[in-house]
C-alpha cells in the first residue's frame, strides 16, 4: 500500500479476515471491487451483498473483492493511500469494475464517501477511460434508482443473480473499451445504461433455480454475530399499499422448499437466520422452524407477522433463543391499517403477545408508522390505547417511523407530513402511554430527506451531493433541495 494509510486500517482488515469463514481468495483477469456504502458490520449482514460476491467469483475469469465505508470516515487521514479491498489490500480504483450494493436512499452519501476515499471522481462526466466503470444495484433499485444516475455508469435493477453475469461478459468482451461495454449493455433486460436518455427497464427476476440466497461468509463481527443467513422465500404475497416488495413485485412470494433450505445449512452452523420479506408466510414455516431448533441451533427471522404467531410457533421461537418478539402493525389505527391494506388487526396483535408470553418470551417490540395519509389525532389516541393494553401483557417498546411514500407503490406521490405535526403526534402518543411504554422514533427530519430522495430524480441526487459537500447536516440538505427546486 502507498504511504500515509495508517497501519490500524490494514490491521483491522486483517483481523476481520482472520475471523471469517467462507472468504474467497482467488486471482482473475477481471477483478471487481464490490463496495458497500455502510460499514463492515452492516455490509456483512446483507444477504444480497454476499450473494453477489459469490456470483461474481463463480463467473469464469472474474473475482470479487470487498470494500466498505470505514467505521469512522473522519479518522481516515487526509492524504492517505486510497480505500482498499479486503482480500488483497489493493486500491479500489485499480480494479476493472467498481460495483455498489445500495439498500436505501440515505446510503447515497456513503457512495460519495467510498468514491472520494478511492480517489475516483463522483460524477460520471468527470471520469474518463482511465477510470473503472462504476455500477450500482441492490434493494434501492426496486423503488427509485434515478437519484444514482449522475454518479454511476450502469444500474442493475432488481434481482441481479443473472444480470451480473451479463455485465461481466460485456466487460470481458470489450476489454478496456468502456464505451463498447456500455453499448453492449444497452437494451439488456434489467440493465440501465445511464445518461443516454433511455427509458428505465423493469426490474430483473432471478430464476427459481438460483434460490435460495445464503451466506458465503460467516463472521462474528456483525450485529448478527456468526449467524448463517438463508432465504426462506423471496418476495411477498401481500398487497400493503406502502410496500415496494408487495405481491405485484416480481410475481409475489416464491417460497423455497424446506428440503432445499435445510440442505444449504452447514453442519457447523450454530445460529441460523431466515431471511425474506414475509418469512412466516412460508407454507411450511412451522416444520422449518422445528427442523432448525430441534437440531440444537438458535434462530433468527427477519420478518414476523403478528397473525402468524401461533402458540406452537411462539414456542419454537423461544426454543430457538428468542426473548423478544418483534412484530409490526404499520398503521396507528385499524382504520388506517385497513386503508393501506395492512391486514393486521388488534386481535392479531393481542393474540401474538399472549402467545409470546405463554412461551416464556419477556418483551415485545412493535413497529409503527405515523403520518399516513388522512391520519388524525384520534388515530394516535387509538395507538396509545392499544400500546397500553399490550404493555399489560408484556413490557412493550414502540419503534416509530414517519411514513415515506415510495415509488412503484400505490401510495407513490403522497406528501410527507409536516415535521411539526409529526412531532406533535409523537408527544401526544407519549402522553397517552404515560410512561408505561418505551417509545423510540426515527428522526422526522431525516425521514423528510429520505422522502425527497425516494420521490426525487437525478436532481435530488445532485442536491444530495451538494449537501454532503456542505457538511451533510440537515440544514445543508434543506438548503440544497430548496436551491434545486427554485
ZILIN-V244191 format. One record per run of one state. SS is the DSSP state (~ for helix, > for strand, _ for the rest). FROM is the first residue (numbers start at 1). TO is the last residue. If there is no record, write none. Layout:
ss = [SS SS]
from = [FROM FROM]
to = [TO TO]
//
This chain:
ss = [_ ~ _ > _ > _ ~ _ ~ _ > _ ~ _ > _ > ~ _ > _ ~ _ ~ _ > _ ~ _ ~ _ > _ > _ ~ _ ~ _ > _ > _ ~ _ > _ > _ > _ > _ > _ ~ _ > _ ~ _ ~ _ > _ ~ _ ~ _ > _ ~ _ ~ _ > _ ~ _ > _ ~ _ > _ ~ _ ~ _ ~ _]
from = [1 7 19 21 22 30 37 40 44 47 59 62 69 73 76 84 85 91 92 95 97 102 105 118 124 127 133 138 139 143 145 149 154 157 158 159 163 175 178 186 191 194 204 205 208 211 214 215 218 219 228 232 233 235 254 256 258 265 271 276 279 282 285 295 298 302 306 309 311 320 324 329 334 340 346 359 363 371 377 392 395 403 419 434 438 442 444 455 458 470 474 486]
to = [6 18 20 21 29 36 39 43 46 58 61 68 72 75 83 84 90 91 94 96 101 104 117 123 126 132 137 138 142 144 148 153 156 157 158 162 174 177 185 190 193 203 204 207 210 213 214 217 218 227 231 232 234 253 255 257 264 270 275 278 281 284 294 297 301 305 308 310 319 323 328 333 339 345 358 362 370 376 391 394 402 418 433 437 441 443 454 457 469 473 485 486]
//
